[in-house]
């Protein structure tokens, strides 16, 4: 019914409205119907926006970056504790005094502590990627529908503004031609009052449209950050941890071998630096994503506040 009213409102020209007003009124007054139509303009789109807002809030509630964020922080803090200087001196004197073996054992112990944190983060990264994949299509669809609905409301606002301009111009003409006819004067006053009803309705619709656009922009920005963060986990963090575990575990094993006087540190140290940089970037990306998700939630709350009086 609301869809029919929206379509009818766009077709009801001021001239047709004047004709309807001049006809004999039945028990169900055409004027009352037109008043209702003006006060309910865009109702179907407002209702759908409310449904979409609830969907998006539900989707947002399923996105939780707490664990992966904590995992990134823990690994970021742990990685600098791996002391490659322990492996620098492995000459004859170090082997003779046993310092080589002690330093190697200490390095291996450091690696084991960080290894557990790195493996935990790798699992969290996989879980975060799966979470994003599972919810991605539904979120994308809601975003598309949100834009469709607020664009439709914008169209109704434009139609309503043109209708008001035409009606007010006709009211001036009818007022000049009315003379002293009481029925004509009453019809003019009714139409003028109806204009004010529509003015109030369009004001509500503009507020809804503006809030919906803001939510759309925030959600779109957050979606982009989710994709970027997912790529960071998939392309940098997961393979970075895998490579780091392989290179450093080999080095840690060799560090305890007294028969290996010289260890090649350049490759492992470069791998270690690469992982540190990746974790630092991913931590910053995750923080920005969490802020973006918070902005989406706040914009959806603001949208709900504008939808309430327009329902």
Secondary structure, DSSP 8 states (H G I E B T S, - for coil): -HHHHHHHHHH--HHHHHHHHHS---SS-HHHHHHHHHHTTTHHHHHHHHHHHHHHHHHHHH---HHHHHHHHHHHHHHTT--GGGGT--SHHHHHHTHHHHHHHHHHHHHHHHHHHHHHHHHHHHHHHHHHHHHHHHHHHHHHHHHHHHHHHHHHHHHHHHHHHHHHHHHHHHHHH-TT-HHHHHHHHHHHHHHHHHHHHHHHHHHHHHHHHHHHHHHHHHHHHHHHHHHHIIIIIHHHHHHHHHHHHHHHHHHT-TT------HHHHHHHHHHHHHHHHHHHHHHHHHHHHHHHHHHHHHHHHHHHHH-
